[in-house]
Amino acid sequence: MGKFEINKDKAGKFRFNLKAGNHQVILSSQGYATKSACENGIESVRKNSKDDKMFERKKAKDGSPYFSLKATNGQVIGSSEMYSSTSAMSKGIASIKKNAPKASVQDNS
């Protein structure tokens, strides 16, 4: 089962990572000024991860595929790591769709 982990960075911003059952990070958020805004970001991931249209598939300058998950307002909620192939990226998206809706939240902040 997946898990969201909330952490506070060196700049004092709150960030979350969504980890799959194997403890690998599959989605990382932007920095949020408050914990409640970070928690709202988690809820947005839960809601928007069910809709394939909310995943924006991209390529880095070096050609590595990655994706961003967007909210209904078009804002990026989180981004993936760089993948070695498009099929690996597709597996990452599938993992988010599977894990995000029922993932627990661990507050490490």
Backbone torsions as a table, in degrees:
resi	resn	phi	psi	omega
1	MET	NA	140.6	-178.9
2	GLY	-75.6	167.7	-178.2
3	LYS	-151.5	136.0	170.3
4	PHE	-90.5	134.6	174.7
5	GLU	-118.9	126.1	177.6
6	ILE	-98.4	129.2	178.0
7	ASN	-132.1	160.4	175.7
8	LYS	-110.1	128.3	-178.4
9	ASP	-86.2	178.6	-176.5
10	LYS	-62.7	-25.7	179.4
11	ALA	-85.4	0.2	179.1
12	GLY	86.7	7.6	179.2
13	LYS	-89.0	150.9	177.3
14	PHE	-93.2	136.5	179.2
15	ARG	-137.0	153.0	172.7
16	PHE	-124.9	152.9	169.5
17	ASN	-122.1	138.7	170.6
18	LEU	-98.4	122.9	179.5
19	LYS	-110.3	140.8	175.9
20	ALA	-76.6	175.7	179.6
21	GLY	-58.6	-25.2	179.5
22	ASN	-88.4	9.6	176.9
23	HIS	74.7	7.9	176.6
24	GLN	-81.6	139.1	176.8
25	VAL	-72.8	125.8	179.6
26	ILE	-113.4	-12.0	176.8
27	LEU	-156.9	135.1	178.1
28	SER	-123.6	140.3	-178.0
29	SER	-91.3	173.2	168.7
30	GLN	-76.5	178.8	174.6
31	GLY	-86.9	138.2	178.6
32	TYR	-116.2	143.4	-179.2
33	ALA	-69.2	-32.6	-177.7
34	THR	-127.7	157.4	178.0
35	LYS	-65.4	-37.5	-179.2
36	SER	-65.0	-36.3	176.2
37	ALA	-65.4	-38.2	177.3
38	CYS	-63.9	-42.8	178.2
39	GLU	-64.6	-35.9	175.1
40	ASN	-64.5	-36.7	175.8
41	GLY	-61.2	-41.4	177.3
42	ILE	-61.3	-44.7	178.5
43	GLU	-62.6	-36.2	177.8
44	SER	-65.9	-38.6	175.4
45	VAL	-62.1	-46.3	-180.0
46	ARG	-56.3	-44.3	-177.4
47	LYS	-72.2	-49.8	-171.7
48	ASN	-80.4	-18.3	-179.9
49	SER	-69.8	-13.0	179.4
50	LYS	-79.7	-14.4	-174.5
51	ASP	-111.5	112.1	-176.8
52	ASP	-58.4	-28.6	-179.6
53	LYS	-66.2	-16.9	-178.1
54	MET	-83.9	-7.5	177.2
55	PHE	-92.8	118.9	177.6
56	GLU	-99.8	112.8	-178.6
57	ARG	-86.1	130.2	-174.0
58	LYS	-134.8	172.1	173.0
59	LYS	-129.6	135.3	176.3
60	ALA	-74.6	171.5	179.9
61	LYS	-57.1	-33.2	179.7
62	ASP	-84.9	4.2	178.0
63	GLY	91.9	-3.9	-179.9
64	SER	-69.3	129.8	177.6
65	PRO	-76.2	145.7	173.2
66	TYR	-155.8	175.3	179.9
67	PHE	-142.9	160.6	171.3
68	SER	-122.2	145.9	173.9
69	LEU	-103.8	127.3	-177.3
70	LYS	-109.0	153.0	173.2
71	ALA	-85.1	172.0	-179.2
72	THR	-62.3	-24.0	178.4
73	ASN	-84.8	2.5	177.3
74	GLY	91.1	-7.4	178.8
75	GLN	-73.6	143.1	176.0
76	VAL	-74.8	127.1	177.9
77	ILE	-91.7	-37.9	-178.9
78	GLY	-162.9	162.4	-180.0
79	SER	-130.9	156.3	-178.8
80	SER	-92.2	176.5	169.4
81	GLU	-75.6	175.8	172.1
82	MET	-82.8	136.5	-178.9
83	TYR	-107.7	159.1	-179.2
84	SER	-80.9	-19.7	-178.6
85	SER	-155.3	164.0	177.3
86	THR	-64.4	-36.7	179.7
87	SER	-67.4	-36.5	176.6
88	ALA	-65.1	-39.4	177.0
89	MET	-63.0	-41.4	178.5
90	SER	-61.6	-36.7	176.4
91	LYS	-66.8	-36.4	176.3
92	GLY	-63.1	-43.2	177.2
93	ILE	-62.5	-44.5	178.5
94	ALA	-60.5	-37.7	179.4
95	SER	-65.8	-39.2	177.4
96	ILE	-65.8	-44.0	178.9
97	LYS	-58.9	-36.4	-178.7
98	LYS	-77.2	-44.6	-170.7
99	ASN	-87.4	-38.1	-170.5
100	ALA	-61.0	-45.2	-172.6
101	PRO	-58.2	-33.0	-176.0
102	LYS	-118.9	13.5	-177.9
103	ALA	-66.5	140.1	175.5
104	SER	-75.7	169.9	178.6
105	VAL	-121.1	128.3	176.2
106	GLN	-114.6	119.9	-178.1
107	ASP	-95.7	111.0	178.7
108	ASN	-105.8	8.1	-173.1
109	SER	-77.4	NA	NA
